[in-house]
Amino acid sequence: MPPKIAEVIEHDVCAACGACEAVCPIGAVTVKKAAEIRDPNDLSLYEKGAGYLVCEGCLTCSRICPVVDGFIENELANVRKFFAARSRENAGSQDGGVTSGILKSLFKQDKIDCAVGITRNEKWEPKVVLLTSAEDVEKVRGTKYTSDPVVAALREAFEKYDRIAVVGVPCQAHSARLIRENVSEKIVLIIGLLCMESFYHDVMLDKIIPEIMKVKIEDVRKMEFTKGKFWVYTSDGEVHSVPIKDVAKYARNPCHHCCDYTSVFADISVGSVGAPDGWNSVFIRTDAGEEYFDMVREEMEIMEDPKPGLELVRKLIDMKRKNNAEHFKEVCKEFSFETGIRDETV
């Protein structure tokens, strides 16, 4: 029997998180960049026909796939603490620099050996990287809004390192949590990012930026989604914006089935929504999240009761669910296995 991920691929809801590549014991599946096209009629986009044609039936990939596992109804139920923070060294960061600040401090304190993240070149083309020092963290500052199979890098990380941190969007945080629970305890910290949707590289670089925003990708210094608009800041000091609805329709198809906005499966979730400008919203969710944030607290400025706070976060959770839940429920009817949106706490 083929693994469940075969159906996830065939129904075009594969998040391309890279988890199956990370854990397959025979290396049967590789999530290539070309696979982001995810034509359900062309499984050759996944090496060896998505792997299941040559797999040995261990079904490890089925246990770590976020789509197979499904979603949580109340994604704020496991939030132990919510506050705003900013790193005392946040120059060049997207907002408050909390994610970078956490990683840099943990490296300096020798609490982690490696972190998996994503960097970009001057053309905003992303690349998954293994970070092994505080200096390396500078490479991954800022949000990219295009996706790469971040979790796939764990395959190499597991071979070389024992204390690994993972930074990723909800699907990547979800699969990292499943890997930690089912495959390897070497993942000591998962930092999840708030995410409404992400985009294919070519759509962002060839369509949204040049045609909709009317700017050259080489001139872009920062992008962000906030206050109902997509904003692009260029090197000449100009600011360009369009309503989010003008670009949301170009998001990756799997994003239209995703029902996790705040990375419910992370140890710590970090975003900008709910916090003032220049700050990050921080959600502590697990024992590990509390333990590791306490290690870096002295490197942060803390705002205990930020505004607009969780009220705005809840609105965006509801907005994402309103748009996506029915799409996911419909595709679930096509699966031979049970998955869906669970009314439980992680």
N, C-alpha and C positions, 0 to 999 in steps of 0.2 A: 504493500500500500504506500503510495507517495506521501511525503510529509504534508502537513496542513498548509505550509507556506506555498505549496504549488497552487492551491486554490486562491490564496491571497494575491499571488502574482497574476493568475489568469483573470481575476476579476478587477484588476487594475487598482487595487487599494494598498499595494506594497509601499510602505513609507520610505524604502531605501535607507533604513537606519544603519544597515551593515552588520547587524547582530548575527545573522546566519553565517556570514563569512567569518566572523570572529570565532565562532564556536565549533564549526563543522570539523570533526576529528580527521577527516580525510581530505579536507580542502576542496570539497566538490563544488562549492558555490562561491562566486566572486561577484559582488555588486559593482559592476563597472559604471563609469560615468555615462556611457551610452545607455545603460539600463534605466536611467532616469526617464527615458522616453516611455518605458514600460508598455510597449505594444503587447497586449495580452495574446495576440495571435503570433507573436514572434519571440518565443522563449529563448532563441539563440542570443538575445541581448544579455542573457545571463549565461555565464560560462558553462558549457556542457549541458545546455538545455535546462537551466535553473537547478542543476545539481541532482534533482531527484531521479533522473534517468540513470545515474551512476551511484547513487547513495547506497549505504549499507543498512539502512533501516533503523538507525539508532534513535531517530526522531528528536534529537537534541534541539534542532532548529525550531520545531513546533512548540517547545517549551519556553523559548525565549523571544518569540515573535509578539510584538505589542498588539498587532491586529488580532491574532489568535486569542490573546489574553483578554482583549476587550477594554472597556472603559469603566470609570467609577462615577456613579450618579452625583455624589456631593464631593467635589474635589477640594473643598475647604475643610472637610470634616477632620482631617488629620493635621491641621495647622495648629501647632502648639504656641507659637509666638509670631506676631506680625508687627513689624516696625520699619522705619526707614533708616538707611545708613549711607554713608559715603566714605570711601577710603581717604585717609589723610594724604595719600599720594595718588591723585586721580587724574593728573594731566594726561590728555589724549584719550580718555575713556569716553564711552557712549553717554553715560549719565554720571552716576556716583562712583564708578570704578570698583564696585564691591566684589564682583567675580574675580577680576584681576588681583585685587587686594588680598582676597582670601588665598589664592594660589601662591602669590609671591611670599606671603607670610609663612605659609605652610612649608614651602621650599626652604626658606631661611631657617626655620626651626627644625628642619630635617624630619618632618612629620609625613611627608609623601616623597616617593621616588620618581613619580611620573604623573603627568596629567595629559589627557587626550583632549585636544581642542581643534579649532579651525582658524587658519590664517588666510590672507589673500594677497594677491600682487597688485600692482598699480592699475590694472584693468579690472579689479574687483573679482577676479577669478579665484574661487576658494580652493584651499588645499588642507587636507587633514594632516596634523602634525602631532608628534609626541614631544611634550615639553619636559625638560629634566632639570631646570634651574629657574630661579627668580628672573634672571635676565631673559630667558626664553618667553616668559609670559607677555613681554612687551609686544611680541609678534601677533598676539591674538586679541588685542584690544579692539573694541567696537563690534557692532552687529553687522552681519553681512547680508542677511535676508535671502540668500540662496543656499541650497542644501547640498551636502556631501555626506557619504556614508561614514560618519564619525566613528561609530561603534566598531566598524571593521578594524580600526587601528588597534583594538584590544588584542588581536591575535598576536601581533608583534610584542605588545606591551606585556602580555602574560609570560612570554618567553624570557624577558629581560628584567622585569621589575616585580616587587612584592606588594608595594603600597601605591595604588593607582587611584587618581581622581578622574572623573569623567564630567565634562561640561557639554550640555547639549539641550536641544529643544525637547518638547514633551515626548515624542516618539522615541528619541534617543535615550532620554532619562528612563523611560519605561523599560526599554529593552536592557539597559544597563542594570536596572534593579532585578529583572528576571535572570540575567546572567549571574549576578551576585547570589541569588537565592538557589539557582539550579546548577551552576557550573563552577564558579570560582569566587572565593572570598577575598581575592586580591583587590577587588574594588572596595576601597575604604570610604570614599565620599563621592556622592553624585550631586552635582549642582545643576538644577534644571532652570531653563529660561522660559519666560512667558512668551507665548507664540500664538498668533492668530492664524498665520499661514506663511509659507515660504514659496520660492519661485525657482523654476529651472534657470540654469545659468544663462542660456541663450535668450530666454524670454526677458530676463532682467537687463542683460547687456545689449541686446539687439532691438528690443521692442520698447520696454518701459522707459528706460533712461533716454535713448535718443529720440524716439518718436512721441512719447507721451509727455516726458519732462522737458524735451527740447534742449538737452545738454549733452556734452561729450563725456563719456564714462571716465576718461583720463582726468577730467576736471573735478570729479566728485570727491569730496573729502569726508562726507558723512551722509548717511541716510537714516530716517526714522519714521515710524508710524506713531502719530500722536494727535490728539485733539481732532479726530475724524479725518485727518489728511495724511498723505504720504509726502514727506519733506526731503528735499535734496539740497545739500549745502555744497557750494563749489569754491574752488581755490581763489576766485576773484572776490569772494565775500558775498556773493549773491545767494538768495534763498528762493527755491522753487518749490511749489506745492500743488497737489491736485487732490480732490476728494478720494478717499480710500476706495469707494465703489468703482472708480475709474480704473483701478489696477487690480482689485481683488479677484476679478473674473479670470485673470491670467495666472492665478496661483496653481501649484501642482495639484493634479486631480486627487491624490490621496489626502491632501489637506482639507478637501471638501467633505471628507468622511471622518475627520478627527474630532473627538469630543473631549479633549484635554487642553485647556488654555494655560493652566498655571504649573504644569509639570508635577502632577499629584504624586508620582512615584519617586521623586527626588528626595534627598535628605534636606537640602536647602534649595528653595526656589528664589530666583532673583529677577526683577524686572524694573520697569519705570512706572507702570500704571499704579496709581494709588499713592505715589510719593510726589513731593514738590519737584520742580525743575532742578536738575543738578544732583538729585538724590536717587537712590534705588529703593524699591520696595523689597523687603526680605521676609520670606516665609520659612520658619524653622518647622520641620515636619517629623523628624526621627531623633532617636538617641544619638546617632552618629552626627546628625545635623547640629544638635546642641553642643556636643563635645567638640567638634571641629570649629564651630563659630566662636565658642568660648576661647579657643586657642588664639584667635586672631582679633578678638574684640578690642584690644588696646590700639590696634591699627585703624580703627573705625571711629567716626563720629556717629552717634546714635540719636535718632528722633523717635521717641516712644509712641507718640500718637499722631502719625502723619495724616495730612489731608490731601486729597479727598478720601484716602483710606480704602478699606475693604468694600465700601458701598460701590465705588466705581469698578473695582475688580469684579464684584458679583455681576454688575451690569454687562461687562464684557464676556464673562463666562456664559451668561444667559444668551447673549447675542451669538456666540459661537455655537452653542447648543441648538438654538433656534434654526440656524442655517444648516447645521451638519447632522444632527441626530437622526433625522428621517432618512437621509442618504445612507448612513451607516446601517440602520435597521433594515433597509431594503436589501442591501448587499448581504447582510447576515442570513437572509432567507435563502440565498443561493449556496451557502456553505453546507458541506456535509457534516460539519461539527458545530457545537454550540459555542457562541460567543455573543457579546452584546454589551449593554450598559448595566453594571451591577450596582445594587443598592447595598453597599457595604463600605467599610473603612479600610484603607490600606494599612 
